[in-house]
Amino acid sequence: MDAKTEIVKTIMQMSGQYSTYSIFSDWIECLAICLSNGTDLVRRREQWLKREKQFITAMGKYSQEEQLQFAKLTFLLPQAYEEGLTDILGEIYMESESANKSTGQFFTPFTVCETVARIRLAEYKGGKITVFEPTAGSGGMVIAMAKIIQEQGENYQKVLEVTTQDLDWKAVYMTYVQLSYLGIRAIVKQGNALEGGEPKEEQIFYTPAYKGMLI
């Protein structure tokens, strides 16, 4: 069984008291916080502590056995990325039945993201690319661009500089986690891009690569 399938299976097996939507959302929120706080060399103490409390509150709902299952999900995720450059979290979200009519959120299939990315990069000849994605979703479009760049023989970790934004916090966490694991330099913001203005610091996440680190 591949890593992605094992993650989906584990999330569905964990459901009962909490829905797969809640389990997935709590996992991604806590993983994003771990990646951010764990790579902060200069800690903004008040914000760092706020996110730590946020983590404790989210995980506090679950038993010790369930928390071990979250650790298993986190262990499996890097293996899933080794199986191919794609929107892993978006696929897990859909396949684990976390998406449904009540949540009202469905992510663009990665094949569609790839098609759009190929059009956007049709004249790409190499070199730096600066990307702003105002409705990031799970980060699929950025990942698709990284895949196309890699197919052309370039190292996307060296040429991509990304800023993304989304109104939905879950989408922010998903994008942040994925771009962090893929080593992409990115600023990930929560907020409505149509309203303009700069989000508050607590609404912004910086990937480890943006901080000069790889995980």
Steps between C-alpha positions, in 0.01 A plus 500: 500500500644840402540779756211714374258208510616414852438860612148497355427164663627620839292819493186305417571245773543780754158647427220439746478759772640747250439515124773440245473872421582593862781246524660616177461868593649455848791297363591758236462791742730337756752393238518854361560637849775243566676586174476873565591510868763230462690701238477843660858598578390840627184431695239769531415380847139616520406354161706185559320434830162573343560235236625254760175547695307457176678166449426383855132592468461311172682187619343514847173367358659165419609201707863393524433217256343741252793738536730212405293459183562867418871432542462210255335731245785745534758222461335378180458838329864552387492148351193596297689789338776261397243310293447793263468877478129563537239661726524229766298678770227603257469137391498374859234755590274381219569126530451491878150641452598812692343701217123486473201719429483625858857635498453650155867479404642295214852540364587523132619164360875500453466413130318831452771684696763341275320611185476860622862496617620381159317790337644750748852363448477447125769760433717422804866479404652459843591742778320645800121496518301714741148371563203654680207263548206692658269197537749229588266224611724209589794640302436280197574768242841579650583130521398455135733785401780336699439174313513669159818686593657173616402329174691772316816415689492788747512474879173655611636546852754747362286692250154525660417788734138481608240702689160339551183608673168343586204599715455152645741403778496133406615591149776716650622211714486255209694729269754580768562134585535395136731782394706444816551131427584574136768752598339795323576853617158639581301744711156358574235748613147474634257766385285631217728606214219709350492729803864597463723599788757290683380226738609512862813311598298220661334445161831433325710184478850478353621166364827358636660557156403867519680510838807343340434143618392167356306234690 
